[in-house]
């Protein structure tokens, strides 16, 4: 059942924040959820983690996003009802559907898909037009070029065209680096905006060999920031790329570059912007992940707002963080094109005197697609639509990925790997990108590619001892639940098929995983060797691409006959508002 426009207007709320009085507006009687009250004299629009999703999508937010230690019960580690209560969102509203997993399937039938760049273009043009192009800027927080079969085949060139038409003036990166340096630079030659990354430097060897860099004396590879005059004031946008690229992805993609958070370099650059360049505001365009940004905000002063990404957290209100220089607001703007962040600044006498922030869901039912963007999307997709439109399965359950430990989509991938590669156990990466498929909705190869399309998709089978399997689980679990955010790389727990285990997130490294058992209940033996299938290894592999293996399994029709699921028990997080079960 499609919901009528007036029902949207009655059930959608708008998030707004002011430095003087943070609040969440109910918006229940708003004439239009996209009619924003004029405020300040500079507007910054922010998208992030679109993962190349050109058309509107379903995407279920997590039911498990656990925070531990100081982060327990704090944004972004709130899900379901706890999230709704914290931000004052009605359970039956369109915003509840956009921001949470609450009654997702029922609400999907009411409110439809979100995102889509043709719809986003309409909204961006409207919001920039209200204040004037010269007094506004559109920025992207990274993970724009990757996430679909089309982007993978075109190596991001499709998204560069889309970004240019949308009007993106600055971006930073993460998965963009997995195309390798040459493709990255070729794409940036076509990009009309600025690619910013203050935290990427040449290795010592690359610097000795005079490798290409934006600033050879320092070895900084890319431009760190750019300054735009908004409302008669100078606003600096500083780029912070994903700090862990060579760890999370094959080193061969970026052999000449080092990454990292680079606190000291960032502080020096912010100080120079404030001093030598005399800017009135500093905005950090970050792909750190929200927990990392919260810590960074407490340690680096002089940043007014962090526009965050990477962890796909859709947080309606910024989190204020105190530091030596005052207060920094930390935001995160979701994923898959579902949201557009709007930050209005009141700039006066060389500083930000007030801020209003809104994270707007991009409801495709409410926004007419921009004709020019729709034409571009149709054109770049046309050569591949026929090949990828084949129906390969119809799921009898909701298939989603996002969640700290598991999701039916990844359970399906693990089952396919075990079945087709004749393995006892399967391990699949805990990627947070990948859209949701409703029960009864036909799956196509294009849908499957939206879960698996990367530049290192090869599958493999290898023997691992029980002790080695536990070590892998412990290492990834520490990445997720380390008490120091600087040791967290984003992502979710590696997905495991064919085994169950107990996890205690609050325990120390090396002791969070216990009670490992094979399907059937037999305990994993530390010294026994097991046949393990996987994909997306950072080491070179020679197997078939994962989408071919999973596609073969889906075409067999066995998905509807076999049980999906992994038995994961949680301890020590009872009552944690980041776990709704």
Secondary structure, DSSP 4 states (H G I P E B T S, - for coil): -PPPHHHHHHH--EEE--SSS-EEE--TT-S-TT-PPP-SSEEEEEE---TT--S-B--PPPSB----GGGTTSTTS--HHHHHHHHT--TTSHHHHHHS-TTHHHHHHHH--B--HHHHHHHHHHHHHHH-GGGEEEEE-S--S-SSHHHHHHTTHHHHHHHHHHT--EE--SGGGGG-HHHHHHHHHH-SSEEB-TT-EE-HHHHHTT---SBTTTTB-SB-EEEEEETTEEEEEEEE--TTHHHHS-GGGGTTEE----HHHHHHHHHHHHTTS--SEEEEEE-S-HHHHHHHHHH--S--EEEE-SS--B-SSPEEEEETTEEEEEEEB-STT-EEEEEEEEEETTEEEEEEEEEEE-BTTTSPPPHHHHHHHHHHHHHHHHHH--EEEE-SS-B---SSS--HHHHHHHHHHHHHTT-SEEEE---S----B-TTPEEEHHHHHHHH--S--BEEEEEEEHHHHHHHHHHHHHHHH-SSGGG--S--PPEEESEEEEE-TTSPTTSSEEEEEETTSPBPPTTSEEEEEEE--SS---S-BHHHHHHHHHHTTGGGTSPP---EEE-S-TT-TTB--
